[in-house]
Amino acid sequence: AALPLHCAGEYKQGGQVLSKLFVSSYTPSLSALIKAHTRHAKMTQEITFAAIGQATPDTSDTSFKFAPLHYIDQELGDIEGLLPIPSVMFTKVMGADATRDQALQMLVNNQWLHISCHGRQVPQEPFKSCLAMADGLVSLLDIINADISTHEFAFLSACETAMGDLSTPYEVIHLAAGLQFMGVKSVIGTLWAVDDEVAYKLVLAFYKELCKDGTLDCTMAAGALHKAVATLAKDGVPVQERAMFVHIGI
């Protein structure tokens, strides 16, 4: 998704807006979507959920510079409080413990994943697009090489994790698409940079909606995101500060 088509409409009094009519979801390819639907019937009862937060990554060996994030501790703590424990095996990794290797291990070992950190799309070399951890970067190439073929859901609460490229509109190569290509059935990412506080508010509204019935179902993620974004709109968050959140998959 290079454009926020889900936000198309007439932004004037009485105008029709697509987001008020439909729940939107994207897919990087029809084959990835078909694969996700085929695998959905094989869901297991056991739910393992990992939350990874990194507010102050070390990027000294890279050209990236990131400011500290201020809402990650609160974000992950609120997620833990909203999940239907004890039916969910929850693991939280933060701060100095949220290293590159630990993030990759959590990615492989948990069918549900929430990552809150800095993200960066690299248009010239998209396989180097990354999530910033305590001691380095988790790249799209790292994700592609991980075994995540049975995974249910991932929320990438970071900037640019679903950013497309208008110069190559038929090639979808970004972090969120990589997760779905490799097997994650339902993914949430961002089309461009997102404010730290806005991301926190969206995440909180999303998990409140997703977990309201005391269960976790990845096929309800698109609807939960739709309602969470609508909550931001009611709170007066401008459209350009909330339109970046997109759902990919089933």
N, C-alpha and C positions, 0 to 999 in steps of 0.2 A: 504494500500500500504506500504509494508515494503521495497521495492526496487524501484528505479526510472526507471521503465521499459520504460518510455517515452523517456529516454535518451540513450537507447541501440543503438549501432552502432560501426562502425570502425572509431576511431578517428585518422585518418591518411590522408594524401593527397589523394584525390580521393575516400575516403571511404564513404559508405552510412551510414547515421545517421537517425534514426527513426523520430526524431523531424523535419527533413526537408521534410518528406514525409506525415506525418499524424498529425492531431490535436488530442491530447490524453485527455481522461477523465477517471476517475475511479469511482467505486461505491462500498460501503461496502457490498451490497447484491443486488440480482436481485429484491427482493420485494421492497426495498427502491427506486430503479430506476423506477420500474413499477408504484409505488405510485406517484412519482414525475411527470411522464409523464401523468398519469391520471388526476392529479390536474392541469396540465398546462392549460387546456382548460378553467379553471375557473378564469383566471386572471381578476383583476379589473383595472379600469382606474386610480384610485387614487394611488399614490406612496408616501409612507412615508419612509424616509431614515434617519437613525441615524448613526453618526460617533462618536466613543468613543475613546479617547486617554489618556493613562496613562504612563508617562515617568518615574515617581519616585514612584513606589508602596511601601506601608508599608507592609513588610513581617516579622515584628519583632516577630510575634506569630507563625512563621513557620520556617522550616529548609532551606528555599530558600533564596538565596542572589542574588540580581540583580543590575547591574550597571545602571546608568541613560541612557535613550535613548535621542538622540539629534535631531531627525528629525520629531518627532511626530507632533509638532505644524505646521510645514511647510506641512507635509503630509496631515493633515486634512484640512488645509486652501486651498491647491491646489485642493483637492477633491471637496470642496464646489464650487470653481471657475469653475470646469469642468462639474458639473452636470447641466442638462437642466432645470434650474430654469426659470419660476415659476411652471412648471408642476410637480416638486418634492417638497414635504414638508420636508425640511431639518432641522435636529436638531443636534447640536454639543455639546458634553460634554467632558470636559478636566480637567486635573489637580486635584485639591482637590474635584471638583464636580463629578469626575469619580469614584464613590464609588461602592462597590459591589452591594448594593441594587439598585442604579441608573442604573448600567449596566444591571441588570436583568430586570428592568422596561423598559429600552430602547429595550432590546431584545424582550420582549413580545409585545410592542406597535408599532413596526416598521417592515414592511415587507422586507425592505432592511437594511442591517447592515454592517458597517465597523468598526472593532475593531483593534486598533494599540496599542500594549502593550507588556509586557513580557508574554511568555507562557511556560508551562512545562508539559511534558508527564511523568507520574509516572507508569512505566511498571509493578511494583509489585502490585500496586493498581490503575488500569487505571481509575476508576471512580473518583479518586482524582486528575486526570490531570486537569490543571487549567489555567486561565488567571488572571494576577495580577492587582488588582485595588488599589485605594488610601488607603483603610482601610482593605483590605483582599483579598481573592481569590474567583473567580467564578469557581466552579468545574464543571466537566462533569456531575456529579449528579444533580447539580443545573440546568444545561441546560436541562437535561432529564425531570426534574419536571416542566419546563416552558411550557406554551401553545404557541407553535410556528408552529402549524399545517397548517397555511395558508401563511407561509412566502415564499418569493421569492429567496432571495440571501443573503449570508454572506461572507465577506472577513475577514479571521483571519490573520491579518498582525502581526504575532508573531511567536516565535520559537516553533517547535515541535508540531504544532497543528494537523498534519495529520501523526504523526509518528507511524509506525507499529512496530511489535515485531517479530523478526525472530524465536523466540522460540515458538510462537503461530501463525503461518502464516495464519491459517484459522479463527482466531478471530480478527475482526477489531473493536477495542475499543479505540477511540481517540476523541478529541474535534470536529473535522470536521465531522467525521462519526456520532457522536451523534447528531449534528445539522441536518444532512440529515435523519437519522432514525426518528427524531421527526417531520419532515415535511418540512424543508427548501429544496427547490428544487435544488438550485445550490450553491455550497460552494467552496471556495478557501482556502487552508491551506498549511502547510509546513512539509516536511518529516524530517527535522532536523533544527539545529540552523541557523539563517540567520543574516547577517550583517545589522546593522541599516540603513546605507546609501544605501546598495543594495536594501533593502526592500522598501525604499522610492522611488528609481528610478523605480523599478518594478511597484509599485502602480501607480505612475504618468503615466507611459507608458500604463498601463492597462486601467485606466479611460479615457485617451485620446482616446484610440481605442474604448472602450465600448460606449462612449458618442458622438462619432464623427458625428452621424446622428441626434443628438438632441433628442434622445429617450433612454429609459432604457428597456432592454429585457434580462432577466436572461439566456435565451437560447443562447445568444451570448457571455457568459462569457468565455467558454472554448476557443473559437477562439481568443478573446481579450487577454487572458492570453498567448496563444501560440505566438501571435505577440509581446507581451510585453517581453517575455523571449527572443525571437529572437532579439529584440532591445538591450537587455543587452549583448547578444553574439556579436553583431556588435560593441558595445562599449568596447569590450575586457574583459568583466567580465568572469572569468574562469568558466568552466562547473560546478564544485563542489560548486560554490557560487550562482548559479542560478537554478540548477536542483531540488532544494527542493520544488519549487512551483508546486502544483498540483491542478487540478480541480476535484471536485466530484459532480456527479449528472447529470442534463440535461443542 
